[in-house]
Amino acid sequence: MKAVYTAVALWGLSLGAMAGPNINVGLVYDYLDSDKRTYLKRVFNGGTSTAFVRVQVMEMRLKTDGTFEETPLKTQANHSTRDGLMASPARLIVPANGTQGTRLLFMGERDTERYFRVRFVPVVPEKEDEFAQSEEDSDAYKKTLSAGINVLAGYGTVFFVRPRQARFDTRIENTGNRYTLRNDGNTVVVVDEFKDCASDAPLDCKPTTKTHVLPGKAYGFDKLAGRLYRLTLVEGHEQKTIEVKG
């Protein structure tokens, strides 16, 4: 059976900085359990100056070709709340060597699993950014950045919202020359720490990979003689180590 799988990839800004703010958002994949509505996401600033961070949320919709498109969040019928994931606060002031958090709140339908891109974008505060900074403070901040080469680096994370009634059902097919994991459940499972190594040389391995297998999709690999395959199957809070010989 030919394996079809979707790996949700990280999108970020591949930029660096010699001075100024330097944020770290921790894990790039986060999961909201079925019985939860909120999730606390912390942002650490290991830089030399305050980081003003804007949090942006877009919904990721799976297309028929297996790729994702990002769309703005929709407003519910009563026009009072949005249907999707919201960040509160959506603007963070993170001091140098300090941490601030934003609470990701989900409101809307959870009949099926939903996916969101959450971006943490450092900015130079302007009046329209609503960071509650005076013009004098903003000008002073800009001057501290101008002392060195400053490129503000932002990061994108992927947020999985599990359906209200999450169900894990991973089917395994192990034939003579192929191993396949098929996700027959209704929420994402993870093939984590996948290692493809020589049986007689444990240190002779290909790069370790991590793959998200969406509902209705599958992940598989061809088994080659003389190779040993190890992976961790993650179903929510449950983990199982699997070893397959080629």
C-alpha positions, 0 to 999 in steps of 0.5 A, a space after each residue: 500500500 502506498 503511504 500518503 501522509 502530511 507533515 505540517 512544516 514550520 514557517 518562520 522568518 529565518 533572520 538573525 540579529 547581532 543586538 536587540 531582542 531575541 525571542 524564543 517560543 519554545 515548542 513549535 507544535 502545540 496541542 489543545 486537548 479535547 477537554 481544554 479551551 485555553 493554552 498558555 504559550 510563553 515567550 522568552 527574550 534572551 536578547 539585550 533589549 525589550 521585545 515588543 511582540 505581536 501575535 498573529 493567528 491564521 487558520 490552516 485549511 487542508 487542500 485536496 493536494 495535501 498542502 495547507 492554505 492559511 485563511 483569516 479567522 471567521 466571525 460567528 453568526 452573531 458577529 460578537 465572537 470569532 470562530 477559531 483561535 484567539 490570543 490574549 493578549 495579542 501584544 506582548 512586551 517582553 523584557 530582556 532576559 524575561 518571559 511573558 505569556 499569551 493565552 490561546 483561547 479556542 472558541 467555535 466548532 470542534 466537530 473535526 480537528 482544526 489547525 492554526 498558524 500562530 506567529 510571534 513577530 517582534 516589531 518596533 512599536 508605533 502608535 498604531 501597534 497599541 503597545 501603550 508606549 509614548 512617542 518618547 519611549 518609542 524613539 528611545 527604543 529605536 535609538 537602542 536598536 540603531 547602535 548595532 545591526 538589528 534584524 527582528 526575528 519572528 517565529 511561526 508555530 503550529 497549533 492543533 485543536 483536537 475535536 471535542 470527542 477525540 478518538 485515536 485509532 492507529 492501524 499498523 500494516 507490516 509486510 515483508 518489504 514495507 511498514 505502514 501506519 494508518 491513522 483511522 482516528 479523528 485526531 493527529 498522531 505523531 511519528 516521533 524520533 524516527 531513526 533509520 540505522 544500519 543493523 550492525 552499526 548503530 551510529 550509522 543513521 540517517 537524520 532523525 525525523 518527526 511527522 504528523 499523521 493527520 486523520 485519514 492519512 498514513 505514514 510508511 517506509 520501505 524496509 531494506 535488508 540490513 537496516 533497523 528502524 525505530 520510532 515513537 508513536 505518540 497518540 495524545 499523552 500515550 507513547 509507544 516505542 516501535 522497532 522494525 527490522 529490515 
